[in-house]
Amino acid sequence: MAATKAYGAQSATSPIAPLTIERRNPKPHDVQIEILYCGICHSDLHTARNEWHGTIYPVVPGHEIVGRVMAVGNHVKKFKVGDLAGVGCLVDSCRECDNCKEGLEQYCTGGATFTYNSADKESGGLTYGGYSKSIVTHEDFVLRVSDKLLLAGVAPLLCAGITTYSPLRHWKVGKGTRVGVLGLGGLGHMGVKLAVAMGAEVTMLSHSPSKEQDAKRLGAHKFILTSNEEQVKSVHHYFDFILDTVSANHDYNFYLGLLRTNGVMVCVGVPDAPAQVPAGHLIFGRKSIAGSLIGGIPETQEMLDFCAEHNIVSDIELINIKDINEAYERMLKGDVRYRFVIDMATL
Amino acid sequence: MAATKAYGAQSATSPIAPLTIERRNPKPHDVQIEILYCGICHSDLHTARNEWHGTIYPVVPGHEIVGRVMAVGNHVKKFKVGDLAGVGCLVDSCRECDNCKEGLEQYCTGGATFTYNSADKESGGLTYGGYSKSIVTHEDFVLRVSDKLLLAGVAPLLCAGITTYSPLRHWKVGKGTRVGVLGLGGLGHMGVKLAVAMGAEVTMLSHSPSKEQDAKRLGAHKFILTSNEEQVKSVHHYFDFILDTVSANHDYNFYLGLLRTNGVMVCVGVPDAPAQVPAGHLIFGRKSIAGSLIGGIPETQEMLDFCAEHNIVSDIELINIKDINEAYERMLKGDVRYRFVIDMATL
């Protein structure tokens, strides 16, 4: 085991602060990665503050990890020292259930191992995330990262990117699809970029007029201000697919009304309040409301390759790790365009 | 115009009673059908009693119509005098919208003409349904009916049959699909028969132990008593597809928990209360909740042909039209296995 510098929370009310964790020495199939950048996801904050309950302290958040391979176990074939590499939300899974066999490790029914605050089968303790100098991960859960892209902007692809890419692919969004993206934040801005790159006609749906310019800059073909009745009327029964990235409470029925026949609204945000949907709003028009969780390892690799091919990264604000608590506060206010990424050289 | 004997309601509180309506004389594309049998659907009762509002009186319900062609307009090619024929929930549509062009007349955005209580483009008045001696309908909305099946049992296929057939087909239910059918009534019993005939493994989900024997007789491979924890546990994360035919209020989340990854729950019943679904119940497992409305004309014909091929009709109780008000009361109590059909010879 090796003592490793990290940042984490000691309790639900303590700030994110320096601490030291133990990382295992690389086993034959392990890849040891020097972490260069780590994105800050809302899940990090929810977990650090125990807002989803179940946090065990100390917790080291961070699951948008990119870096450079420092060492590999002697059976590792996919990576060599010096390669760029990434780790997302998953570091292991049961590998035996139907979902794992299909590469849908995110839906592992045997119990996936998440990158932080998850039981670690190797150490017997807990997993620690990317707010740290390095990480040791089984090669099967390490992603190849292109050197063509701005590396800091790649980090958020590992969660925000795959969370939006996966439903767009699963529901076959492409040329001829009318996509609405609801919410322009860390997830929404990736949803716009990815759906545009897939060839869809993309409309940003937002209640904030200030987002229009940015939405267009990100590639959105249209912008609909959801408080403007005339604009909303123009997209009534319009969309094939709505990607709902909002985690504040909102009225799902308003957006179901914007779907055309066979339209699907996919939720990737988790509001406190349940969706309240009269069956009739689904029946007239054969509409669906669905959910989607990150993506499996093969699809995450596919997404990274797609982003390299289409020159897509996240729009980020790079921060010094000592400013992380301020970044959390700004994230809560939506004051980031569109993802904070920690420069791990500052640790 | 021809005076035609019928049964209908004069107000929300009056019983279904004899009245006389006017039917148009057949135009060049019209088919005039002597109605032999008409099924009784819950919609008939809701409309007769104005429970969905918008009923204009007098109303003549009935949209599960089978009979024999009495006359055809001189441009009619699909039918000749003496043929069996059926009319379901739709008698016309805009014919110009994308949905109509795809044969999805049930989702017509230009305004479909329903078989009763709908603005009638031909007469300028209202449409009148199947509780009558005859009906005159444009050939495009008349279905061919096989003479191989018990005709009275065919009538409910025109609504209960297509309402369950359409979602089973749309979501590609077949060999290897694990289907749960929720609720064993007019819709549910057709859902079981059709899904079994499509090759699926079918489980009846019911809170009533008395339904087990019937479910098995209808072809269900399994029966799960939803109040029995052990039984329910055995189908946790089990189904690919749940057909929810229940129109009483119920907890959708209970059934979402029975879906496996990528599972879809389709509602065809309309409870008073909205579905209340936390986004997380959809996200973990990429599950969907959807709705489906009857079917279009091409699919309704396909369903009738499928039923003829597989020897499928509805289980019915044939009644004299003078007993219709009693039938309504019994239907409200669920005291029918599984559809009342009016013998129109009694009119």
Boltz contact constraints between the chains, C-beta under 6 A:
constraints:
  - contact:
      token1: [A, 99]
      token2: [B, 261]
      max_distance: 6.0
  - contact:
      token1: [A, 107]
      token2: [B, 261]
      max_distance: 6.0
  - contact:
      token1: [A, 107]
      token2: [B, 285]
      max_distance: 6.0
  - contact:
      token1: [A, 261]
      token2: [B, 99]
      max_distance: 6.0
  - contact:
      token1: [A, 261]
      token2: [B, 107]
      max_distance: 6.0
  - contact:
      token1: [A, 267]
      token2: [B, 279]
      max_distance: 6.0
  - contact:
      token1: [A, 270]
      token2: [B, 279]
      max_distance: 6.0
  - contact:
      token1: [A, 270]
      token2: [B, 280]
      max_distance: 6.0
  - contact:
      token1: [A, 274]
      token2: [B, 276]
      max_distance: 6.0
  - contact:
      token1: [A, 274]
      token2: [B, 277]
      max_distance: 6.0
  - contact:
      token1: [A, 274]
      token2: [B, 278]
      max_distance: 6.0
  - contact:
      token1: [A, 275]
      token2: [B, 277]
      max_distance: 6.0
  - contact:
      token1: [A, 276]
      token2: [B, 274]
      max_distance: 6.0
  - contact:
      token1: [A, 276]
      token2: [B, 276]
      max_distance: 6.0
  - contact:
      token1: [A, 277]
      token2: [B, 274]
      max_distance: 6.0
  - contact:
      token1: [A, 277]
      token2: [B, 275]
      max_distance: 6.0
  - contact:
      token1: [A, 278]
      token2: [B, 274]
      max_distance: 6.0
  - contact:
      token1: [A, 279]
      token2: [B, 267]
      max_distance: 6.0
  - contact:
      token1: [A, 279]
      token2: [B, 270]
      max_distance: 6.0
  - contact:
      token1: [A, 279]
      token2: [B, 291]
      max_distance: 6.0
  - contact:
      token1: [A, 280]
      token2: [B, 270]
      max_distance: 6.0
  - contact:
      token1: [A, 282]
      token2: [B, 290]
      max_distance: 6.0
  - contact:
      token1: [A, 282]
      token2: [B, 291]
      max_distance: 6.0
  - contact:
      token1: [A, 283]
      token2: [B, 291]
      max_distance: 6.0
  - contact:
      token1: [A, 283]
      token2: [B, 293]
      max_distance: 6.0
  - contact:
      token1: [A, 285]
      token2: [B, 107]
      max_distance: 6.0
  - contact:
      token1: [A, 286]
      token2: [B, 292]
      max_distance: 6.0
  - contact:
      token1: [A, 288]
      token2: [B, 288]
      max_distance: 6.0
  - contact:
      token1: [A, 288]
      token2: [B, 290]
      max_distance: 6.0
  - contact:
      token1: [A, 289]
      token2: [B, 289]
      max_distance: 6.0
  - contact:
      token1: [A, 290]
      token2: [B, 282]
      max_distance: 6.0
  - contact:
      token1: [A, 290]
      token2: [B, 288]
      max_distance: 6.0
  - contact:
      token1: [A, 291]
      token2: [B, 279]
      max_distance: 6.0
  - contact:
      token1: [A, 291]
      token2: [B, 282]
      max_distance: 6.0
  - contact:
      token1: [A, 291]
      token2: [B, 283]
      max_distance: 6.0
  - contact:
      token1: [A, 292]
      token2: [B, 286]
      max_distance: 6.0
  - contact:
      token1: [A, 293]
      token2: [B, 283]
      max_distance: 6.0
